[in-house]
Amino acid sequence: MPNYQRVIHWFRRDLRLTDNTALSEALKAGKEVIPVYILSDWKRNHHWTGTGRQQFLTGCLESLSEDLESIGGRLIFRSGDAVNELKKLVKTTEAEAIYLNRDPDPYGIETEKRLLETCRSIGIELHGSKDVVLHEKDEVLTQSASPYRVYTPYSKTWMSLSKPDPAAKIKKFPKSKTLNELKSLSFDGIAHWSLKKTDTEIPEAGEKAARKRLKNAIESTVLTRYAQDRNTPALEATSGIGPDLRYGTLSPREIFSQSQKLLDDTRSKSERESIFTFQKQLAWREFFMAILGHYPEVLETDFNPKWRGLKWGDPDEDNKLERWQNGQTGFPIIDAGLRQLAATGTMHNRVRMIVAMFLTKDLHLHWKLGEAHFMRHLIDGEIANNNGGWQWSSGTGADAAPYFRIQNPWTQTERYDPDGTYIKKWIPELAEVSPKQFRKPAESSAPLSPDYPLPMVDHSEEREVTLDWFKQHKASSE
Ligand SMILES: Cc1cc2nc3c(=O)[nH]c(=O)nc-3n(C[C@H](O)[C@H](O)[C@H](O)COP(=O)(O)OP(=O)(O)OC[C@H]3O[C@@H](n4cnc5c(N)ncnc54)[C@H](O)[C@@H]3O)c2cc1C
């Protein structure tokens, strides 16, 4: 164990004091620890993020700052290029090492590489820990030591590996004159990014709120009825911890270990299966992170080379993209999902799949357009999961839905929102319409409501167009 007078802990996507691997290591190795968060310095219209997510991040940072102060610490804010800012902070504080939790995204990896070079050049140590995932990309490999490209065998290996236990909450921070006297940028919330607060009803942010969400999932029926209820968007039947995993207000170790305790204490076969299904969702998250780690090109192009070069449609034709984004397609389930996203910064998983397939298979628009819209609006916007979800739905990704399996929005409505509760919640102009009307296209002679559009396309016709389009592309590239 190294022994330093003073070290820096760089908070990134680990905004918590409980079970924070690198922070615990920093506190063991350093007599004094300088905790820092480096704000990005882009302004307003960054292509991949939006106000809701920055509001949530602001809440997480405020809460972390208070939590640190309550145990004798203090969160230092800086803004700008992380490597430059850390270099300056090392100089000011005379820190001997930097501690961080590794970020599996390509941008995070790139920054870590640059930081390592800088640390070497100035003669200090850099310590990185595994924290964002239970198993990093090179821990879950096939027998021939190559990455999995298909989820089921990946998840079997992932499940078979022993899971690290969570560590306790940090209760005390060492006294440090350097930390007390250090200048910090005053953080003015979302104004820092030149953004204005919106009406988006975002979830409560911070470690305490995250722990409440996890406790609720464990103590209510969310996990024990997960397999039966998770596909019903009208129910609050999923955990809602996506944003907490995104910003690290909960650790995946803690989530897995609490779900495992519940599993061990549960006798009922169906309840056990449900908890197991929930755990397998955590494996989906790490599968997509591993795919992005091994094949970072998926951010630019289709994972499956067979589908590269497909000729996607024009988003401006008949304002297709805009109508989809604004929830004005005339397909109630699609519009409800997109309006839920605009109002709350989230969308139910089942509906994410339906709207994604609609954009790519009914409107024939590139999955990247949907991916960008989701990243701007989703509070749990996670590069790997989002890219994985979009490429899955468009049929171009790792272990994706085959191109000919095209979900029918009308039958999906019948199956997952049979009494129209979800649709009515998000489309008030349809509140008085019989739910049976949501399961088939409205005729121009009988619109659902004077304020609600007719379906912008004919699903059966567009389905045939897509089948033809994919078949032709396949034939031309063989
Ligand atoms: C087109 C599309 C885009 C998506 N974009 C994102 C995204 O940006 N960020 C994101 O976290 N998830 C994304 N997902 C996956 C999934 O929709 C969300 O993780 C889930 O809805 C979050 O709700 P929850 O926290 O209540 O999840 P729960 O159902 O309670 O699951 C618990 C956790 O498991 C993980 N998980 C669950 N389902 C999936 C899945 N299908 N793929 C990967 N991880 C999963 C998440 O971390 C989730 O928080 C996307 C799915 C699709 C189809």
Ligand as a Chemical Component Dictionary entry (heavy atoms), coordinates in Angstrom:
data_LIG
# 
_chem_comp.id                   LIG 
_chem_comp.type                 NON-POLYMER 
_chem_comp.pdbx_formal_charge   0 
_chem_comp.three_letter_code    LIG 
# 
loop_
_chem_comp_atom.comp_id 
_chem_comp_atom.atom_id 
_chem_comp_atom.alt_atom_id 
_chem_comp_atom.type_symbol 
_chem_comp_atom.charge 
_chem_comp_atom.model_Cartn_x 
_chem_comp_atom.model_Cartn_y 
_chem_comp_atom.model_Cartn_z 
_chem_comp_atom.pdbx_ordinal 
LIG C1  C1  C 0 -33.399 2.553  -27.871 1  
LIG C2  C2  C 0 -32.968 2.345  -26.436 2  
LIG C3  C3  C 0 -32.161 3.284  -25.818 3  
LIG C4  C4  C 0 -31.728 3.090  -24.485 4  
LIG N1  N1  N 0 -30.936 4.039  -23.908 5  
LIG C5  C5  C 0 -30.463 3.834  -22.647 6  
LIG C6  C6  C 0 -29.602 4.784  -22.034 7  
LIG O1  O1  O 0 -29.231 5.816  -22.610 8  
LIG N2  N2  N 0 -29.195 4.531  -20.759 9  
LIG C7  C7  C 0 -29.579 3.403  -20.076 10 
LIG O2  O2  O 0 -29.154 3.217  -18.925 11 
LIG N3  N3  N 0 -30.372 2.486  -20.661 12 
LIG C8  C8  C 0 -30.835 2.661  -21.901 13 
LIG N4  N4  N 0 -31.667 1.738  -22.455 14 
LIG C9  C9  C 0 -31.992 0.512  -21.706 15 
LIG C10 C10 C 0 -33.240 0.584  -20.806 16 
LIG O3  O3  O 0 -34.312 1.132  -21.506 17 
LIG C11 C11 C 0 -33.009 1.402  -19.521 18 
LIG O4  O4  O 0 -31.826 0.976  -18.884 19 
LIG C12 C12 C 0 -34.157 1.247  -18.545 20 
LIG O5  O5  O 0 -35.374 1.631  -19.144 21 
LIG C13 C13 C 0 -33.895 2.104  -17.312 22 
LIG O6  O6  O 0 -34.956 1.995  -16.404 23 
LIG P1  P1  P 0 -34.719 1.368  -14.963 24 
LIG O7  O7  O 0 -33.548 2.011  -14.332 25 
LIG O8  O8  O 0 -36.028 1.410  -14.249 26 
LIG O9  O9  O 0 -34.303 -0.111 -15.348 27 
LIG P2  P2  P 0 -34.552 -1.533 -14.690 28 
LIG O10 O10 O 0 -35.468 -2.269 -15.602 29 
LIG O11 O11 O 0 -34.943 -1.438 -13.283 30 
LIG O12 O12 O 0 -33.111 -2.215 -14.832 31 
LIG C14 C14 C 0 -32.047 -1.930 -13.920 32 
LIG C15 C15 C 0 -30.827 -1.448 -14.662 33 
LIG O13 O13 O 0 -30.381 -2.454 -15.586 34 
LIG C16 C16 C 0 -29.838 -1.834 -16.751 35 
LIG N5  N5  N 0 -30.675 -2.185 -17.922 36 
LIG C17 C17 C 0 -31.979 -2.526 -17.925 37 
LIG N6  N6  N 0 -32.387 -2.807 -19.184 38 
LIG C18 C18 C 0 -31.317 -2.624 -19.982 39 
LIG C19 C19 C 0 -31.096 -2.753 -21.391 40 
LIG N7  N7  N 0 -32.051 -3.166 -22.234 41 
LIG N8  N8  N 0 -29.867 -2.462 -21.876 42 
LIG C20 C20 C 0 -28.859 -2.075 -21.045 43 
LIG N9  N9  N 0 -29.015 -1.934 -19.699 44 
LIG C21 C21 C 0 -30.231 -2.211 -19.188 45 
LIG C22 C22 C 0 -29.922 -0.336 -16.525 46 
LIG O14 O14 O 0 -28.700 0.101  -16.005 47 
LIG C23 C23 C 0 -31.057 -0.220 -15.526 48 
LIG O15 O15 O 0 -31.028 0.965  -14.771 49 
LIG C24 C24 C 0 -32.124 1.921  -23.784 50 
LIG C25 C25 C 0 -32.950 0.978  -24.412 51 
LIG C26 C26 C 0 -33.372 1.196  -25.717 52 
LIG C27 C27 C 0 -34.271 0.177  -26.372 53 
# 
loop_
_chem_comp_bond.comp_id 
_chem_comp_bond.atom_id_1 
_chem_comp_bond.atom_id_2 
_chem_comp_bond.value_order 
_chem_comp_bond.pdbx_ordinal 
LIG C1  C2  SING 1  
LIG C2  C3  SING 2  
LIG C2  C26 DOUB 3  
LIG C3  C4  DOUB 4  
LIG C4  N1  SING 5  
LIG C4  C24 SING 6  
LIG N1  C5  DOUB 7  
LIG C5  C6  SING 8  
LIG C5  C8  SING 9  
LIG C6  O1  DOUB 10 
LIG C6  N2  SING 11 
LIG N2  C7  SING 12 
LIG C7  O2  DOUB 13 
LIG C7  N3  SING 14 
LIG N3  C8  DOUB 15 
LIG C8  N4  SING 16 
LIG N4  C9  SING 17 
LIG N4  C24 SING 18 
LIG C9  C10 SING 19 
LIG C10 O3  SING 20 
LIG C10 C11 SING 21 
LIG C11 O4  SING 22 
LIG C11 C12 SING 23 
LIG C12 O5  SING 24 
LIG C12 C13 SING 25 
LIG C13 O6  SING 26 
LIG O6  P1  SING 27 
LIG P1  O7  DOUB 28 
LIG P1  O8  SING 29 
LIG P1  O9  SING 30 
LIG O9  P2  SING 31 
LIG P2  O10 DOUB 32 
LIG P2  O11 SING 33 
LIG P2  O12 SING 34 
LIG O12 C14 SING 35 
LIG C14 C15 SING 36 
LIG C15 O13 SING 37 
LIG C15 C23 SING 38 
LIG O13 C16 SING 39 
LIG C16 N5  SING 40 
LIG C16 C22 SING 41 
LIG N5  C17 SING 42 
LIG N5  C21 SING 43 
LIG C17 N6  DOUB 44 
LIG N6  C18 SING 45 
LIG C18 C19 SING 46 
LIG C18 C21 DOUB 47 
LIG C19 N7  SING 48 
LIG C19 N8  DOUB 49 
LIG N8  C20 SING 50 
LIG C20 N9  DOUB 51 
LIG N9  C21 SING 52 
LIG C22 O14 SING 53 
LIG C22 C23 SING 54 
LIG C23 O15 SING 55 
LIG C24 C25 DOUB 56 
LIG C25 C26 SING 57 
LIG C26 C27 SING 58 
# 
